[in-house]
């Protein structure tokens, strides 16, 4: 035993960050005791890391479950033989929910569907859509780096979707 007040300590590091410290009081300092304490601190750090990994996996599983439920809802809607306008509205609604964005617009000429409400002038939206179709890839605009964003819109992503070779 060590005199009162003596203690050993070992840091607990998770992901390169100090998460805490493991301390033992009343034990005579020795290389073997310090090595054992360091090993115990490492084991605690591994447990904390695994707990964080499990939390992250759980969050990812919840997101995937949301996406699967959205796909299920869409297939059920398709089975109920909705018209193309209602199907586009349903798709836009699911995009808003899953991506957690301000709004979505689905374009299938001549149809243009806003969800939940129009956020921008249709002419400007169609201009960006035509540009994405001509370039044959998505366009991402941000308020910090781009011109041509509608008033009140901070970010805009236009994604042309190919079906059987046509957008």
GROMACS elastic network, one bead per residue, 0.5 to 0.9 nm:
[ bonds ]
;  ai    aj funct       b0    kb
    1     4     6  0.89394   500
    1    26     6  0.59927   500
    1    27     6  0.50466   500
    1    28     6  0.53747   500
    2     5     6  0.81944   500
    2     6     6  0.62950   500
    2     7     6  0.82038   500
    2    25     6  0.82614   500
    2    26     6  0.50667   500
    2    29     6  0.75528   500
    3     6     6  0.60488   500
    3    26     6  0.65215   500
    3    27     6  0.80632   500
    3    28     6  0.76310   500
    4     7     6  0.85143   500
    4    25     6  0.78614   500
    4    26     6  0.59578   500
    4    27     6  0.89919   500
    5    25     6  0.69127   500
    5    26     6  0.68660   500
    6    24     6  0.86864   500
    6    25     6  0.59709   500
    6    26     6  0.58585   500
    6    27     6  0.70610   500
    6    28     6  0.72916   500
    6    29     6  0.79090   500
    7    23     6  0.67428   500
    7    24     6  0.54161   500
    7    26     6  0.60064   500
    7    27     6  0.63954   500
    7    28     6  0.76527   500
    7    29     6  0.73388   500
    8    22     6  0.82906   500
    8    23     6  0.56010   500
    8    24     6  0.52385   500
    8    25     6  0.64526   500
    8    26     6  0.85859   500
    8    27     6  0.74023   500
    8    28     6  0.83084   500
    8    29     6  0.65443   500
    8    33     6  0.81032   500
    8    34     6  0.66789   500
    8    37     6  0.77199   500
    9    21     6  0.66435   500
    9    22     6  0.55734   500
    9    24     6  0.64991   500
    9    25     6  0.87717   500
    9    34     6  0.76596   500
    9    37     6  0.72434   500
    9    38     6  0.80171   500
   10    20     6  0.88457   500
   10    21     6  0.56894   500
   10    22     6  0.52589   500
   10    23     6  0.65739   500
   10    34     6  0.76782   500
   10    37     6  0.62524   500
   10    38     6  0.53017   500
   10    39     6  0.87731   500
   10    40     6  0.85686   500
   10    41     6  0.61784   500
   10    42     6  0.87685   500
   11    18     6  0.68716   500
   11    19     6  0.78096   500
   11    20     6  0.61108   500
   11    22     6  0.62279   500
   11    23     6  0.87402   500
   11    38     6  0.75293   500
   11    41     6  0.65211   500
   11    42     6  0.83272   500
   12    17     6  0.84552   500
   12    18     6  0.59966   500
   12    19     6  0.55211   500
   12    20     6  0.50333   500
   12    21     6  0.51897   500
   12    22     6  0.68109   500
   12    38     6  0.84795   500
   12    41     6  0.52804   500
   12    42     6  0.64060   500
   12    43     6  0.88160   500
   12    44     6  0.70496   500
   12    45     6  0.55060   500
   13    16     6  0.57781   500
   13    17     6  0.53118   500
   13    19     6  0.53708   500
   13    20     6  0.71095   500
   13    21     6  0.84496   500
   13    41     6  0.82172   500
   13    42     6  0.75775   500
   13    45     6  0.58771   500
   13    46     6  0.88789   500
   14    17     6  0.53519   500
   14    18     6  0.64620   500
   14    19     6  0.60931   500
   14    45     6  0.55890   500
   14    46     6  0.74959   500
   14    48     6  0.71036   500
   14    49     6  0.61070   500
   15    18     6  0.83558   500
   15    45     6  0.89405   500
   15    49     6  0.75615   500
   18    21     6  0.79755   500
   19    45     6  0.79088   500
   19    48     6  0.88591   500
   20    45     6  0.89599   500
   21    41     6  0.74757   500
   22    37     6  0.74035   500
   22    38     6  0.83046   500
   22    40     6  0.80881   500
   22    41     6  0.60018   500
   22    44     6  0.88886   500
   23    37     6  0.79753   500
   24    27     6  0.68413   500
   24    37     6  0.80455   500
   25    28     6  0.86500   500
   27    30     6  0.87746   500
   27    33     6  0.81319   500
   28    33     6  0.80391   500
   29    32     6  0.84543   500
   29    33     6  0.65023   500
   29    34     6  0.69397   500
   30    33     6  0.52097   500
   30    34     6  0.61196   500
   30    35     6  0.84952   500
   31    34     6  0.51100   500
   31    35     6  0.59893   500
   31    36     6  0.85582   500
   32    35     6  0.50810   500
   32    36     6  0.61613   500
   32    37     6  0.86206   500
   33    36     6  0.51146   500
   33    37     6  0.61682   500
   33    38     6  0.85762   500
   34    37     6  0.50868   500
   34    38     6  0.60855   500
   34    39     6  0.85706   500
   35    38     6  0.50516   500
   35    39     6  0.61618   500
   35    40     6  0.86367   500
   36    39     6  0.50396   500
   36    40     6  0.62030   500
   36    41     6  0.86107   500
   37    41     6  0.61009   500
   37    42     6  0.85258   500
   38    41     6  0.50053   500
   38    42     6  0.61147   500
   38    43     6  0.86179   500
   39    42     6  0.50042   500
   39    43     6  0.62281   500
   39    44     6  0.87241   500
   40    44     6  0.62722   500
   40    45     6  0.86095   500
   41    44     6  0.50975   500
   41    45     6  0.61726   500
   41    46     6  0.86623   500
   42    46     6  0.62171   500
   42    47     6  0.87174   500
   43    46     6  0.50671   500
   43    47     6  0.63335   500
   43    48     6  0.87246   500
   44    47     6  0.50865   500
   44    48     6  0.62688   500
   44    49     6  0.86195   500
   45    48     6  0.50575   500
   45    49     6  0.60920   500
   45    50     6  0.86055   500
   46    50     6  0.61166   500
   46    51     6  0.85262   500
   47    50     6  0.51279   500
   47    51     6  0.61451   500
   47    52     6  0.86533   500
   48    51     6  0.50456   500
   48    52     6  0.62669   500
   48    53     6  0.86426   500
   49    52     6  0.50956   500
   49    53     6  0.61942   500
   49    54     6  0.86644   500
   50    54     6  0.60864   500
   50    55     6  0.85479   500
   51    54     6  0.50776   500
   51    55     6  0.62226   500
   51    56     6  0.86721   500
   52    55     6  0.50553   500
   52    56     6  0.62285   500
   52    57     6  0.86248   500
   53    56     6  0.51085   500
   53    57     6  0.61353   500
   53    58     6  0.85331   500
   54    57     6  0.50311   500
   54    58     6  0.60189   500
   54    59     6  0.85916   500
   55    58     6  0.50892   500
   55    59     6  0.62878   500
   55    60     6  0.87053   500
   56    59     6  0.51405   500
   56    60     6  0.62435   500
   56    61     6  0.86144   500
   57    61     6  0.60438   500
   57    62     6  0.85624   500
   58    61     6  0.50273   500
   58    62     6  0.61953   500
   58    63     6  0.86825   500
   59    62     6  0.51222   500
   59    63     6  0.63512   500
   59    64     6  0.87361   500
   60    63     6  0.50627   500
   60    64     6  0.61958   500
   60    65     6  0.85200   500
   61    64     6  0.50028   500
   61    65     6  0.59740   500
   61    66     6  0.85025   500
   62    66     6  0.61751   500
   62    67     6  0.86644   500
   63    66     6  0.50514   500
   63    67     6  0.63032   500
   63    68     6  0.86822   500
   63    98     6  0.81667   500
   64    68     6  0.61284   500
   64    69     6  0.85303   500
   65    68     6  0.50076   500
   65    69     6  0.60625   500
   65    70     6  0.84756   500
   66    69     6  0.51042   500
   66    70     6  0.61304   500
   66    71     6  0.86563   500
   66    98     6  0.73234   500
   67    71     6  0.62192   500
   67    72     6  0.85546   500
   67    94     6  0.87951   500
   67    98     6  0.69896   500
   68    71     6  0.50139   500
   68    72     6  0.60800   500
   68    73     6  0.85364   500
   69    73     6  0.60693   500
   69    74     6  0.85010   500
   70    73     6  0.50249   500
   70    74     6  0.61344   500
   70    75     6  0.86372   500
   70    91     6  0.89542   500
   70    94     6  0.64273   500
   70    98     6  0.82212   500
   71    75     6  0.61470   500
   71    76     6  0.85427   500
   71    94     6  0.88344   500
   72    75     6  0.51364   500
   72    76     6  0.61643   500
   72    77     6  0.85453   500
   73    76     6  0.50860   500
   73    77     6  0.61187   500
   73    78     6  0.86117   500
   73    90     6  0.89981   500
   74    78     6  0.61310   500
   74    79     6  0.86095   500
   74    87     6  0.79911   500
   74    90     6  0.72705   500
   74    91     6  0.73447   500
   74    94     6  0.85938   500
   75    79     6  0.62034   500
   75    80     6  0.87269   500
   76    79     6  0.50766   500
   76    80     6  0.64364   500
   77    80     6  0.51657   500
   77    81     6  0.69090   500
   77    82     6  0.65092   500
   77    87     6  0.73671   500
   77    90     6  0.81771   500
   78    81     6  0.53015   500
   78    82     6  0.60673   500
   78    83     6  0.87383   500
   78    87     6  0.72487   500
   79    82     6  0.77226   500
   82    85     6  0.80149   500
   82    86     6  0.59835   500
   82    87     6  0.61174   500
   83    86     6  0.54201   500
   83    87     6  0.62050   500
   83    88     6  0.87061   500
   84    88     6  0.60855   500
   84    89     6  0.85501   500
   84   108     6  0.88794   500
   84   111     6  0.86709   500
   85    88     6  0.51767   500
   85    89     6  0.62284   500
   85    90     6  0.86583   500
   85   108     6  0.89196   500
   85   111     6  0.69964   500
   85   112     6  0.83157   500
   85   113     6  0.71655   500
   86    90     6  0.61183   500
   86    91     6  0.85780   500
   86   113     6  0.88292   500
   87    90     6  0.50343   500
   87    91     6  0.61635   500
   87    92     6  0.85877   500
   88    92     6  0.60777   500
   88    93     6  0.84952   500
   88   105     6  0.87122   500
   88   106     6  0.60356   500
   88   107     6  0.80360   500
   88   108     6  0.83478   500
   88   111     6  0.88511   500
   88   112     6  0.85930   500
   88   113     6  0.66490   500
   89    92     6  0.50759   500
   89    93     6  0.60831   500
   89    94     6  0.86553   500
   89   105     6  0.84673   500
   89   106     6  0.74041   500
   89   113     6  0.60585   500
   89   114     6  0.72078   500
   89   115     6  0.65788   500
   89   116     6  0.87144   500
   90    93     6  0.50436   500
   90    94     6  0.62582   500
   90    95     6  0.86631   500
   90   115     6  0.87004   500
   91    94     6  0.51848   500
   91    95     6  0.62360   500
   91    96     6  0.87410   500
   91   106     6  0.78352   500
   92    95     6  0.50365   500
   92    96     6  0.62604   500
   92    97     6  0.86531   500
   92   103     6  0.78934   500
   92   104     6  0.54076   500
   92   105     6  0.63371   500
   92   106     6  0.62280   500
   92   113     6  0.77935   500
   92   114     6  0.73636   500
   92   115     6  0.58156   500
   92   116     6  0.82153   500
   93    96     6  0.51908   500
   93    97     6  0.62721   500
   93    98     6  0.86708   500
   93   103     6  0.81600   500
   93   104     6  0.73905   500
   93   114     6  0.89710   500
   93   115     6  0.59312   500
   93   116     6  0.70301   500
   94    97     6  0.50035   500
   94    98     6  0.59215   500
   94    99     6  0.82310   500
   95    98     6  0.52288   500
   95    99     6  0.56691   500
   95   100     6  0.76223   500
   95   101     6  0.78188   500
   95   103     6  0.82580   500
   95   104     6  0.68437   500
   96    99     6  0.55182   500
   96   100     6  0.52988   500
   96   101     6  0.51165   500
   96   102     6  0.67290   500
   96   103     6  0.56519   500
   96   104     6  0.61267   500
   96   115     6  0.76122   500
   96   116     6  0.82213   500
   97   100     6  0.51135   500
   97   101     6  0.72292   500
   98   101     6  0.81030   500
  100   103     6  0.85200   500
  101   104     6  0.76034   500
  102   115     6  0.88776   500
  102   116     6  0.83387   500
  102   119     6  0.84094   500
  102   153     6  0.86059   500
  103   114     6  0.73776   500
  103   115     6  0.55425   500
  103   116     6  0.60108   500
  103   117     6  0.72396   500
  103   118     6  0.80215   500
  103   119     6  0.70421   500
  104   113     6  0.82370   500
  104   114     6  0.59819   500
  104   115     6  0.52998   500
  104   116     6  0.74093   500
  104   117     6  0.85714   500
  104   118     6  0.86601   500
  104   119     6  0.85039   500
  105   112     6  0.68617   500
  105   113     6  0.54804   500
  105   115     6  0.62562   500
  105   116     6  0.89609   500
  105   118     6  0.81208   500
  105   119     6  0.88763   500
  105   125     6  0.84728   500
  106   111     6  0.79870   500
  106   112     6  0.57796   500
  106   113     6  0.51615   500
  106   114     6  0.66923   500
  106   115     6  0.84129   500
  107   110     6  0.75953   500
  107   111     6  0.57939   500
  107   113     6  0.64516   500
  107   114     6  0.89233   500
  107   126     6  0.84112   500
  107   129     6  0.83014   500
  108   111     6  0.50656   500
  108   112     6  0.63909   500
  108   113     6  0.86259   500
  108   167     6  0.88055   500
  109   112     6  0.69155   500
  112   122     6  0.81894   500
  112   126     6  0.89629   500
  113   117     6  0.88604   500
  113   118     6  0.84750   500
  114   117     6  0.53933   500
  114   118     6  0.52816   500
  114   119     6  0.77819   500
  115   118     6  0.69255   500
  115   119     6  0.86751   500
  116   119     6  0.86904   500
  118   121     6  0.75544   500
  118   122     6  0.82080   500
  119   122     6  0.89875   500
  119   150     6  0.79637   500
  119   151     6  0.86067   500
  119   152     6  0.78883   500
  119   153     6  0.75037   500
  120   123     6  0.85947   500
  120   124     6  0.72436   500
  120   125     6  0.69551   500
  120   149     6  0.87889   500
  120   150     6  0.56173   500
  120   151     6  0.73457   500
  120   152     6  0.83618   500
  120   153     6  0.78662   500
  121   124     6  0.54557   500
  121   125     6  0.64334   500
  121   126     6  0.87774   500
  121   150     6  0.72817   500
  122   126     6  0.60244   500
  122   127     6  0.84679   500
  123   126     6  0.51318   500
  123   127     6  0.61177   500
  123   128     6  0.87823   500
  124   128     6  0.63851   500
  124   129     6  0.85841   500
  124   148     6  0.80679   500
  124   149     6  0.84558   500
  124   150     6  0.74610   500
  125   128     6  0.52558   500
  125   129     6  0.61421   500
  125   130     6  0.86701   500
  125   150     6  0.85659   500
  125   158     6  0.88229   500
  126   130     6  0.60206   500
  126   131     6  0.84519   500
  127   130     6  0.52066   500
  127   131     6  0.62332   500
  127   132     6  0.87335   500
  128   131     6  0.50135   500
  128   132     6  0.61997   500
  128   133     6  0.86168   500
  128   139     6  0.78771   500
  128   148     6  0.88523   500
  128   158     6  0.70747   500
  129   132     6  0.51467   500
  129   133     6  0.61908   500
  129   134     6  0.86427   500
  129   139     6  0.87037   500
  129   158     6  0.64480   500
  129   159     6  0.79913   500
  129   160     6  0.74059   500
  130   133     6  0.50322   500
  130   134     6  0.61216   500
  130   135     6  0.85888   500
  131   134     6  0.51209   500
  131   135     6  0.61530   500
  131   136     6  0.83117   500
  131   139     6  0.82250   500
  132   135     6  0.51243   500
  132   136     6  0.57305   500
  132   137     6  0.57120   500
  132   138     6  0.57477   500
  132   139     6  0.59719   500
  132   158     6  0.67005   500
  132   159     6  0.70226   500
  132   160     6  0.63837   500
  133   137     6  0.69204   500
  133   138     6  0.83209   500
  133   159     6  0.85905   500
  133   160     6  0.61029   500
  133   167     6  0.71328   500
  134   137     6  0.81914   500
  135   138     6  0.80108   500
  135   139     6  0.87620   500
  136   160     6  0.71331   500
  136   167     6  0.86845   500
  137   158     6  0.86197   500
  137   159     6  0.68311   500
  137   160     6  0.65886   500
  137   161     6  0.89583   500
  138   157     6  0.70475   500
  138   158     6  0.54539   500
  138   160     6  0.62980   500
  139   156     6  0.78668   500
  139   157     6  0.56829   500
  139   158     6  0.51129   500
  139   159     6  0.66651   500
  139   160     6  0.89392   500
  140   146     6  0.87938   500
  140   155     6  0.74163   500
  140   156     6  0.57336   500
  140   158     6  0.64739   500
  140   159     6  0.86105   500
  141   144     6  0.85507   500
  141   145     6  0.70427   500
  141   146     6  0.54280   500
  141   147     6  0.78235   500
  141   148     6  0.84198   500
  141   149     6  0.72320   500
  141   154     6  0.82746   500
  141   155     6  0.55988   500
  141   156     6  0.50456   500
  141   157     6  0.63603   500
  141   158     6  0.86547   500
  142   145     6  0.54633   500
  142   146     6  0.54926   500
  142   147     6  0.83182   500
  142   149     6  0.77727   500
  142   153     6  0.87875   500
  142   154     6  0.59724   500
  142   156     6  0.65080   500
  142   157     6  0.87321   500
  143   146     6  0.57277   500
  143   147     6  0.74457   500
  143   149     6  0.70639   500
  143   153     6  0.77983   500
  143   154     6  0.50068   500
  143   155     6  0.61464   500
  143   156     6  0.87818   500
  144   147     6  0.88271   500
  144   154     6  0.83557   500
  146   149     6  0.70851   500
  148   151     6  0.89815   500
  149   152     6  0.82829   500
  149   153     6  0.63403   500
  149   154     6  0.73147   500
  149   155     6  0.75504   500
  149   156     6  0.72227   500
  150   153     6  0.55418   500
  150   154     6  0.82849   500
  150   156     6  0.88648   500
  151   154     6  0.82691   500
  153   156     6  0.71914   500
  160   167     6  0.60546   500
  161   166     6  0.81128   500
  161   167     6  0.54245   500
  162   165     6  0.56438   500
  162   166     6  0.52194   500
  163   166     6  0.54162   500
  163   167     6  0.62318   500
  164   167     6  0.83758   500
